[in-house]
Amino acid sequence: MFVITGTYNFRPKVVAFRSDYCRNCQSESIALARRSIDVLHVFWIPIFPLGIWTRWYCQRCDSRPHEATTISRPVRIFVVVFILLLSALMWFLTLLPVLGLAPQSSDNKDYLIGALVMSVLLILSYIWAWRFNSDDFKSHISNVQPFAGHFCPLCSGRLDISNTLTCRDCGAENRPLL
């Protein structure tokens, strides 16, 4: 049976902001905290409340600022090993007639071309896998300057500087990175 499930985010509201580093934009930007009531749905009918959640989003690109946007090293190594195995198989099929283990046929030229193509792909995948650039996220985060404005980045209202920077108009507060 085919069941369609998912979550609804009811009443999303921006409750906070901060200076942050966005991995998607690869730059420092303002992140907004959106609070919503999440509800599980089945066939678009709300069934079960999952609670109140607050998630941070980049103001510029609307993505989660701390989510990794690159392919991890284990996945890259898996791709290289897979291409290595395919390349070895193509070379093995090419060398079978030369070793006298299989009769000569017109497919040998095709196997040779395939083996050469797979060898080139192997070299390119090896370069791709080892030039992995971990974006040094921790150093980017440590270099983010705290929000220092006097106006709210959401509504341009004046910020109250009592304990925390809180907007007088929309109620959003500044929650700096820890």
C-alpha positions as CSV (number, residue, x, y, z in Angstrom):
1,M,0.0,0.0,0.0
2,F,1.2,3.5,-0.9
3,V,1.2,5.9,2.1
4,I,2.0,9.6,1.8
5,T,3.4,11.0,5.1
6,G,5.3,14.2,6.0
7,T,5.3,17.1,8.4
8,Y,3.5,20.4,8.4
9,N,5.1,23.5,10.0
10,F,2.1,25.4,11.4
11,R,2.4,29.1,12.4
12,P,6.1,29.7,11.5
13,K,7.3,32.9,13.2
14,V,10.7,34.5,13.3
15,V,11.7,34.8,16.9
16,A,15.4,35.6,16.8
17,F,18.4,36.6,14.7
18,R,22.1,36.4,14.9
19,S,25.3,36.9,12.8
20,D,26.3,33.5,11.5
21,Y,28.4,31.7,8.8
22,C,26.3,30.0,6.0
23,R,28.0,27.0,4.4
24,N,25.7,27.3,1.4
25,C,26.5,31.0,0.7
26,Q,30.0,30.5,2.0
27,S,29.9,33.9,3.7
28,E,28.9,35.6,6.9
29,S,25.2,36.5,7.0
30,I,22.3,37.0,9.3
31,A,20.6,33.8,10.4
32,L,16.9,33.8,11.5
33,A,15.3,31.5,14.0
34,R,11.9,30.3,12.9
35,R,9.7,28.7,15.6
36,S,6.8,26.5,14.4
37,I,4.5,23.8,15.6
38,D,5.3,20.6,13.7
39,V,2.6,18.1,13.0
40,L,2.9,14.7,11.3
41,H,0.4,14.2,8.5
42,V,-0.8,11.1,6.6
43,F,-2.4,11.8,3.3
44,W,-2.2,15.5,4.1
45,I,-4.4,15.1,7.2
46,P,-2.7,16.3,10.4
47,I,-2.5,13.4,12.8
48,F,0.1,13.8,15.5
49,P,1.7,16.9,17.0
50,L,5.5,16.6,17.1
51,G,6.1,19.7,19.2
52,I,7.4,23.2,18.9
53,W,10.6,23.5,17.0
54,T,13.0,26.3,16.4
55,R,15.2,26.1,13.3
56,W,17.8,28.5,12.0
57,Y,17.8,29.7,8.4
58,C,20.1,32.0,6.4
59,Q,18.4,35.3,5.6
60,R,20.2,35.4,2.2
61,C,19.6,31.9,0.7
62,D,16.9,30.5,3.1
63,S,18.8,27.3,3.7
64,R,20.0,25.8,7.0
65,P,23.4,27.7,7.7
66,H,25.3,24.8,9.3
67,E,24.2,22.0,7.0
68,A,27.1,20.4,5.1
69,T,26.9,21.2,1.4
70,T,29.7,19.0,0.1
71,I,30.0,15.2,-0.4
72,S,31.7,13.5,2.5
73,R,35.0,11.8,2.2
74,P,33.6,8.2,2.7
75,V,31.2,8.7,-0.2
76,R,34.1,9.9,-2.3
77,I,36.2,7.0,-1.4
78,F,33.4,4.6,-2.2
79,V,33.1,6.2,-5.7
80,V,36.8,5.7,-6.3
81,V,36.7,2.1,-5.2
82,F,33.7,1.4,-7.4
83,I,35.4,2.9,-10.5
84,L,38.6,1.0,-9.6
85,L,36.6,-2.3,-9.6
86,L,35.0,-1.5,-12.9
87,S,38.3,-0.5,-14.4
88,A,39.9,-3.7,-13.2
89,L,37.0,-5.7,-14.7
90,M,37.4,-4.0,-18.1
91,W,41.2,-4.6,-18.1
92,F,40.6,-8.2,-17.2
93,L,38.1,-8.7,-20.0
94,T,40.6,-7.1,-22.4
95,L,43.5,-9.3,-21.3
96,L,41.5,-12.6,-21.4
97,P,42.2,-13.3,-25.1
98,V,45.8,-12.2,-24.8
99,L,46.3,-14.8,-22.0
100,G,44.6,-17.4,-24.1
101,L,41.7,-17.8,-21.6
102,A,39.1,-16.7,-24.1
103,P,38.8,-16.9,-27.9
104,Q,39.7,-13.8,-30.0
105,S,36.6,-11.8,-31.1
106,S,35.7,-8.3,-32.4
107,D,34.6,-7.3,-28.9
108,N,38.2,-7.1,-27.7
109,K,38.6,-3.6,-29.2
110,D,35.5,-2.5,-27.4
111,Y,36.8,-3.9,-24.1
112,L,40.1,-2.0,-24.7
113,I,38.3,1.3,-25.4
114,G,36.2,0.7,-22.3
115,A,39.3,-0.1,-20.2
116,L,41.0,3.1,-21.4
117,V,37.9,5.2,-20.6
118,M,37.6,3.6,-17.2
119,S,41.3,4.3,-16.5
120,V,40.8,7.9,-17.3
121,L,37.7,8.0,-15.1
122,L,39.7,6.4,-12.3
123,I,42.4,9.0,-12.4
124,L,39.8,11.8,-12.5
125,S,37.8,10.3,-9.6
126,Y,41.0,9.9,-7.6
127,I,41.8,13.6,-8.1
128,W,38.2,14.5,-7.2
129,A,38.3,12.4,-4.0
130,W,41.5,13.6,-2.6
131,R,41.1,17.3,-3.3
132,F,38.4,17.2,-0.7
133,N,38.1,20.6,0.8
134,S,36.7,20.6,4.2
135,D,35.6,24.2,4.4
136,D,37.2,24.6,7.9
137,F,33.8,25.4,9.3
138,K,35.0,25.8,12.9
139,S,37.4,28.6,11.9
140,H,34.7,30.4,9.9
141,I,32.4,30.2,12.9
142,S,35.0,31.5,15.3
143,N,35.6,34.5,13.0
144,V,32.0,35.6,12.9
145,Q,31.5,39.0,14.6
146,P,28.5,39.3,16.9
147,F,25.6,41.4,15.6
148,A,26.4,45.1,16.3
149,G,23.5,46.9,14.6
150,H,21.0,49.3,16.3
151,F,18.1,48.3,14.0
152,C,16.3,45.0,13.6
153,P,17.3,43.1,10.4
154,L,13.7,41.9,10.1
155,C,11.5,45.0,10.4
156,S,14.1,47.8,10.7
157,G,12.7,48.7,14.1
158,R,14.9,50.1,16.9
159,L,16.6,47.5,19.1
160,D,16.3,47.6,22.9
161,I,19.7,47.3,24.4
162,S,18.8,46.4,27.9
163,N,19.9,42.8,28.5
164,T,19.8,41.4,25.0
165,L,19.2,43.1,21.7
166,T,15.4,42.8,21.4
167,C,13.3,44.5,18.7
168,R,10.6,46.8,20.2
169,D,8.4,46.3,17.1
170,C,8.5,42.6,16.2
171,G,9.9,41.1,19.4
172,A,12.8,39.3,17.8
173,E,15.8,39.0,19.9
174,N,19.5,38.6,19.2
175,R,20.8,35.1,20.1
176,P,24.6,35.2,19.4
177,L,26.6,32.1,18.5
178,L,28.0,30.3,21.5
